[in-house]
């Protein structure tokens, strides 16, 4: 019969667990760490919506998205769109699913809404729970330690938000050899299957979008399609999730669902999901045409 561990072992274990949680909280909230992105996002959104009101009224289109939208609309595309007459367009992005730090843009949008709000499908996932955040923080802490000990670049932790980097630079990526890329694409597809299978809808966000649509704001839910291989792998799970989304945010006169064209060659994506520079160049004229159509319909 196994002996029961001494009481002090339980006490030490509890103290260790509390210390780890405290360390993770300190890592997330310590005042000396890099500033939180929310004030930057709020001010940038306010600046765009305010500037778009001056002079002759262009159609004001604000896009919120994940890194998929960042990859598809690099600054070179943004600069081309800026030359289109009658259109004022800006997009802001964040890594991963869920609204995250872009929550800070919602109040300015409610106070002075754009004519059109484009929200990428990925953002309509419910944000991470406290348990998810602790797990992410623990992973970040471990990567920080591994990076400091080994100085290996692949351990370098990614920052959750780089202040308006998406406004200035294209999404950084690396083109991998074909065999490594194939493994990366399949791993990405398997992860997406899990996300679409277990992901829930951000009902607070869909309710807000419905209220905005009732005020005459055109809401466009944008699906940025991944490579053909990835779309085939995730199709059943993704379809069920999209059906749930349409129940929470039904299409109507002011709510539209828009899917990007399928770019078939795998070479147009660097990981099966994010477009590389070649993919973005093919995406640009389609997106410009969508914006021009929105302008002409108003």
WOLINBEL-V508839 format. One record per residue. N is the residue number from 1. RES is the residue in three letters. OMEGA is omega in radians with two decimals (NA if undefined). Layout:
# WOLINBEL-V508839
n: (N,N)
res: (RES,RES)
omega: (OMEGA,OMEGA)
This chain:
# WOLINBEL-V508839
n: (1,2,3,4,5,6,7,8,9,10,11,12,13,14,15,16,17,18,19,20,21,22,23,24,25,26,27,28,29,30,31,32,33,34,35,36,37,38,39,40,41,42,43,44,45,46,47,48,49,50,51,52,53,54,55,56,57,58,59,60,61,62,63,64,65,66,67,68,69,70,71,72,73,74,75,76,77,78,79,80,81,82,83,84,85,86,87,88,89,90,91,92,93,94,95,96,97,98,99,100,101,102,103,104,105,106,107,108,109,110,111,112,113,114,115,116,117,118,119,120,121,122,123,124,125,126,127,128,129,130,131,132,133,134,135,136,137,138,139,140,141,142,143,144,145,146,147,148,149,150,151,152,153,154,155,156,157,158,159,160,161,162,163,164,165,166,167,168,169,170,171,172,173,174,175,176,177,178,179,180,181,182,183,184,185,186,187,188,189,190,191,192,193,194,195,196,197,198,199,200,201,202,203,204,205,206,207,208,209,210,211,212,213,214,215,216,217,218,219,220,221,222,223,224,225,226,227,228,229,230,231,232,233,234,235,236,237,238,239,240,241,242,243,244,245,246,247,248,249,250,251,252,253,254,255,256,257,258,259,260,261,262,263,264,265,266,267,268,269,270,271,272,273,274,275,276,277,278,279,280,281,282,283,284,285,286,287,288,289,290,291,292,293,294,295,296,297,298)
res: (UNK,UNK,UNK,UNK,UNK,UNK,UNK,UNK,UNK,UNK,UNK,UNK,UNK,UNK,UNK,UNK,UNK,UNK,UNK,UNK,UNK,UNK,UNK,UNK,UNK,UNK,UNK,UNK,UNK,UNK,UNK,UNK,UNK,UNK,UNK,UNK,UNK,UNK,UNK,UNK,UNK,UNK,UNK,UNK,UNK,UNK,UNK,UNK,UNK,UNK,UNK,UNK,UNK,UNK,UNK,UNK,UNK,UNK,UNK,UNK,UNK,UNK,UNK,UNK,UNK,UNK,UNK,UNK,UNK,UNK,UNK,UNK,UNK,UNK,UNK,UNK,UNK,UNK,UNK,UNK,UNK,UNK,UNK,UNK,UNK,UNK,UNK,UNK,UNK,UNK,UNK,UNK,UNK,UNK,UNK,UNK,UNK,UNK,UNK,UNK,UNK,UNK,UNK,UNK,UNK,UNK,UNK,UNK,UNK,UNK,UNK,UNK,UNK,UNK,UNK,UNK,UNK,UNK,UNK,UNK,UNK,UNK,UNK,UNK,UNK,UNK,UNK,UNK,UNK,UNK,UNK,UNK,UNK,UNK,UNK,UNK,UNK,UNK,UNK,UNK,UNK,UNK,UNK,UNK,UNK,UNK,UNK,UNK,UNK,UNK,UNK,UNK,UNK,UNK,UNK,UNK,UNK,UNK,UNK,UNK,UNK,UNK,UNK,UNK,UNK,UNK,UNK,UNK,UNK,UNK,UNK,UNK,UNK,UNK,UNK,UNK,UNK,UNK,UNK,UNK,UNK,UNK,UNK,UNK,UNK,UNK,UNK,UNK,UNK,UNK,UNK,UNK,UNK,UNK,UNK,UNK,UNK,UNK,UNK,UNK,UNK,UNK,UNK,UNK,UNK,UNK,UNK,UNK,UNK,UNK,UNK,UNK,UNK,UNK,UNK,UNK,UNK,UNK,UNK,UNK,UNK,UNK,UNK,UNK,UNK,UNK,UNK,UNK,UNK,UNK,UNK,UNK,UNK,UNK,UNK,UNK,UNK,UNK,UNK,UNK,UNK,UNK,UNK,UNK,UNK,UNK,UNK,UNK,UNK,UNK,UNK,UNK,UNK,UNK,UNK,UNK,UNK,UNK,UNK,UNK,UNK,UNK,UNK,UNK,UNK,UNK,UNK,UNK,UNK,UNK,UNK,UNK,UNK,UNK,UNK,UNK,UNK,UNK,UNK,UNK,UNK,UNK,UNK,UNK,UNK,UNK,UNK,UNK,UNK,UNK,UNK,UNK,UNK,UNK,UNK,UNK,UNK,UNK)
omega: (-3.08,3.13,3.11,3.12,3.11,-3.11,-3.11,3.11,3.09,3.14,3.13,3.14,3.13,3.12,3.11,3.14,3.12,-3.14,3.14,3.13,3.13,3.13,3.12,3.10,3.11,3.12,-3.09,-2.94,-3.08,-3.05,-3.11,3.08,-3.10,-3.03,3.12,-3.05,-2.98,3.13,3.13,-3.13,3.13,-3.10,-3.13,3.10,3.13,-3.11,3.14,-3.07,3.12,-3.09,-3.10,-3.12,-3.04,3.05,3.13,-2.98,2.98,2.97,-3.06,-3.11,3.11,3.13,3.03,-3.08,3.09,3.10,3.05,3.12,3.08,-3.12,-3.07,-3.10,3.11,-3.11,3.12,3.06,3.13,-3.14,3.09,-3.13,-3.14,3.14,-3.14,-3.11,3.03,-3.11,2.99,-2.99,3.02,3.03,3.08,-3.04,3.09,3.11,2.95,-3.09,3.12,-3.07,3.07,-3.07,3.14,2.99,-3.09,3.13,-2.99,-3.13,3.05,3.13,3.11,-3.08,-3.11,-2.97,3.01,3.01,-3.10,3.03,3.08,3.12,-3.11,-3.06,-3.09,-3.07,-3.08,2.93,3.03,-3.13,-3.09,3.03,3.09,3.13,3.09,-3.12,3.11,3.12,3.11,3.14,3.12,3.10,3.13,3.13,-3.14,3.11,3.10,-3.13,-3.12,-3.13,-3.13,-3.11,-3.01,-3.05,3.07,-3.02,-3.07,3.05,-3.08,-3.10,3.07,3.08,-3.09,-3.13,3.06,-2.95,3.07,3.11,-3.12,3.10,-2.98,-3.01,2.99,3.10,3.13,3.09,3.14,3.05,-3.06,2.99,-2.96,-3.10,3.12,-3.13,-3.13,3.10,3.14,-3.13,-3.13,3.08,3.10,-3.14,3.13,3.09,3.14,3.06,3.13,-3.12,-3.12,3.14,-3.00,-3.10,3.08,-3.10,3.04,-3.04,3.08,3.14,3.12,3.08,3.11,3.14,3.09,3.13,3.10,3.13,3.12,3.06,3.11,3.11,3.11,3.13,3.07,3.04,-3.02,3.02,3.06,-3.06,3.09,-3.12,-3.08,-3.14,-3.12,3.14,3.12,-3.11,-3.01,-2.98,-3.08,-3.11,-3.12,3.14,3.13,3.14,3.13,3.08,3.08,3.14,-3.12,3.02,3.14,-3.13,-3.05,3.03,-3.13,-3.09,-3.09,3.13,-3.10,3.02,-3.05,3.12,3.11,3.09,3.11,3.07,-2.94,-3.05,3.13,-3.07,-3.13,3.11,-3.12,3.11,-3.10,-3.13,-3.07,3.09,2.97,-3.07,3.14,3.10,3.13,3.12,3.10,3.14,-2.98,-3.10,3.10,-3.11,3.07,3.12,3.11,3.14,3.11,3.10,3.08,3.12,-3.06,-3.11,-3.07,NA)
